[in-house]
Amino acid sequence: MPARASCAAGRMWPKLATYALSFVMLGVLWIGHQYQMHYIRRVDRPLIWLNLIFLLAITFLPFSTALLGNCYREPLAVAIYGGTVMVAGTFLAPALRYALGNLVVPDLHANVVRLLPRASSSAWRFRPWPSRSDLSTQGSV
């Protein structure tokens, strides 16, 4: 019985590894989204639609994760997974651009507006904690 379990575990490692990778990717995308939404005072219909486009890419991630877990040696599976993550990250930008023009806190400091796109994309650097510049702008509302 233990030999069977170790054999099954050996076959499952690519699926477990892609699951862990996808968890980290989703976390990074969520952090970027949280950076964006922190300073938004109100939400309107266009922003909701822009966020739904972002959600469209996010909801495709389980498919590309399963594909990568089953075919991790196939370049096409790797490209589909990587493309899904890149598209999801790219879909954050239009919502941020729209919100900065219309929906942010009215007296938002100019430095925050300038740094917010960089802070949102800084989530891609896999920092689970904020940088010094992130901390210095958090209270500047």
N, C-alpha and C positions, 0 to 999 in steps of 0.2 A: 504494500500500500504506500509507504513513504517514497518508493522509487517512482510510482505513478504520479504522486503529488509533485515531486520535484520536476518530473518531465513536463507536467502540465504548467507548472510555474515558469519553466524555461521557455515554453511556447507563448506564454502570456506577457512576457516582459515588454515586447514592443507596444502592446496595447496599454499597459500600465504607464510606460514612458510617454506615449503620446497623450494619455489622459493628464499626466502631471504637466506636460508642456502646455497643453491647452488651458489647464487651470491657471498657470502663470500668465499666459497670453490674455485670457479673459480678465485676470486681475489687473494687468497693465492697462488694458483698454478701459476698464472701469475706473481706475485711478485718473486717467486722462479725462474721462467724462466728468468725474467729480470735480476736478480742477476747473473745468468749464462752468459747471452748474453752480459753483460756490457764489459767484457774484451776480447771477441772473436774478433780477427782481421779479419779473413776471414772465409768463409763457404765453405765446399766441399760437395760432394754427400753423403758420409756416414753420415755426421752431419745432412743433410737434411732428410735422411731416419730415423735417430734416432728421430728427431723432429716430423716426421710424425707418428711414433709409439706413441709418447706422445699425438699428436693430435687425434689419434684413441681413446684413453681413454677419452680425453676431449669431443669428439663428442658423446660419449655414455652417458655422464652425463644428458642431457635432458631426455633420456628414463628413467634412474634410478630415476631422480627427479619426473617425472610424476608418476612412479610406487609408489614411497614413498608417494607422495601427495594423491594418491587414496587409498593406503593400508598401511597407517602409523602405524597401529597396528599389522601388520604382520611381524614377525621376518625375513622372507625371503626378504621382500621388504627393510627392514633396512639393512640387510646383503648385498644385491645387491648394494644399494646406497653407503654404507661404503666401500665395496670392490672396487667400481668404483673410488672413491676418492683416496683410497690407491694405486690402480694400477696406476692411473695418477701421483701421487706423486712419486711412485717408478720409473716410466719411465723417470723422470728427470735425474736420476743418470747416466745411460749409456751415454747420450749425454754430460754431464759434464765431466765424466771420459775421454771420447774420445777427447773433446775439450782441456782439460788441457794437454793432451799429444801431441797435434798437432797444435792447431789453436789459442792459446791465444797470446796476445801481447808479442813480443819476450823478452822485458826487464822487464817482470812482476816480481815484488818483491816476494821472496819466501814466505813471510808471507801471501800475498794475495792468492797464490796458496794453502797454507795450510788452510786458513780460508774460502775460497770460498765455498767448500762443506757445511761447517757449516752455512754460511750465507744463502745459498740457502735453506737449510732445516730449517733455523730459521724462514722462512715465516710461517711454520706450527704453530708457537707460537702466531699467530694472532697479530703481532705487526705492526700497520700501519705506524710506523715511524722507522728509522734505529737505531740500538744500537750504543753505543760509539765505539765498535770495527768495526762496519760497516762503520762509518764515518771516522775512522782513516785510513781505507784501501782504501776508494773511490779514493783518489787522488794519491795513491802510484803506479803509472804506470810507 
